[in-house]
Amino acid sequence: MAGRYQATVTIDRPIEAVFDWLAAGVNDRTFSPRVQEIAQATDGPVGPGTVFRSTVKDAGMTTKREFAYTAFERPVRLRWTERSKNLVTVPDGGYDLVRAGDGATRLTVFNTFEGHGLGKLFAPLALRAARRTADDFAGAIKRAVEEHVPADAAPPGSAS
């Protein structure tokens, strides 16, 4: 059985800058202590079909992960799916972004967990833990974006 968690946070940065920073993919290490390393595995600019490979540590176990972007609608919607074969995977995850006033962005992050084999026993535990810490995770994203993206970040292509 699959299950989903989500959390929403307001980030004090423009929507385009938040989207671009999150969509870069390689910034996950700055807000997720699980991620030990991450790199873009496909050539070219980030967009639909871009693949990222990572090494993560969950519950004391280190695993390799591979995610691909399935939807890329700048600056409001980013979706991914996990392509790796692990006990618990994310068949569907994403970010939804909405303008939230003067230079702010409301971000909703979500992931759906699915267990495979013995992972069907672990998935409910992983989901419970993710739901319990979802607001903290969203807060970590907010802090990382606000630390790494300048407050006066202008959208690409805008007049300076």
N, C-alpha and C positions, 0 to 999 in steps of 0.2 A: 504494500500500500504506500502510495506517495503522499507526502505532506509538504505544506508550504509555510514559510515564515516570511514576515516583512516588517519593515520599520520605516518611518518617515522622519525627516529632519529638515530644518531650514538652514541653508548655508549662505553666509553673507558674501556671496560672489555672484557675478553675472552668469546666467544660464549657459551661454556659449562656452565660457571659460571652464565652468564646472564639467560640462559634457566632454569637452576636448581632453581635459586632464584625466577624467575617469576612463574615457574611451581609449586613451593611450595604452591601457592595460597593464603596463609595466609598473605602474605606481601602486599596485595592490600591497606591496610590501610595507608601504608607509602607514597603512591603516589596519592591516590584518597580520597579527603575530603568527598565524598559521603558515603564512607564505614564507618559505625560506629562500626561494629564488623563482623568478618568472622572466620569460623572454618571448618576444614575438617570434613565431615559427614560420610565418609566411613573409614573402617579400612584398614591398610596395606599401602604399599608405594604408592606414587602418580604415576598415570599412566592412561591409557584409562579406562573410567568409574568412575574415582574418582569424588566424589560429594563434593561441598562446599555449605554451607548455610551462608547467610549474612543478615545483617540489613543495609539498605541504606536510605539516606535521599535525595530526589529529589524534587525540587520546593516546599519545605516545608512539603512534605509528607514522612513519614517513612513507608517503606515496607520491607517485608521479601523476600529474593531471594534465589533461589537454581539453581546452575549451575553444569553441568557434563562435564568432558573432553570427547570429541568425537574422537580426534586424538592427539597422543602423539609421535612425531618423534624427539627424542632428537638428536641433539641440534637445529633443524631447523624449527620445525612446531608444534604449539600447537593450538588446536581448542576446543571450548566449545559451549554448547547450554544451554539456560535457560529453566528449567523445571517448574518454578513457574508460577502461574496464576495471572498476574498483568495487568493493563491497557496497558502498553507498555513493551514488552519483547525483549530479544535478542535471536532470533532463531539460530544465527550463529555469532561467534566472534572468534578472534584468534590473535596469534603472529606469524610472519614470521621472522626468524633470518638468517642473512648472515654474514660470516666472512668479516670484512672490514679492512683488513690490520693488522698491528702488534698489536695483542692483543685487537682489537676493534670489535664491533658487530653492524651491521646495523639492527635495529628493526623496523618492521612495525606492528602497532597495528590497529585492525579494529573491528567494531561491526555493525551488521545489526539490525535495530529497526523495530518492528512490533506492530501495535496497535490492540487492541481487544475491541470490544464494544465501549464505549465512548473513549477508548484509541486511536481509529482511528482518533479522532479529535486532540489528544495531540501528537501523534507520529511525525507529521511533525514539530511541535514546538520543541520537544526534539531533533530531528535530526538536525534541523537548529542550535540549541545551541551547540550540540556536534561537528558539523562541524566547527563552529566558534571557538571553544576552543580546537580542536583536536591537534594542534601543541603544545599548552600549556600542554595538558595532556601527550603527548609523552615526552615533556621536563621534566615533573614531574617524569615520569618513569625513565628517564635517571639520574636525580639527585638522586633519591632514590637508584637505583642500584649502582651508583658510591659511594654513601655514605655508603652503607651496605655490598658491596662485595669488598674485598681487591683487589687492583690493580694487585697484583701478584698471584691472585687466580689461582691455578692449576686445570686442569680438574681432576675429580675423576679417580683414577686408573693410573694416570701418575706418572712417577718417580720423586721423590723429591730430 
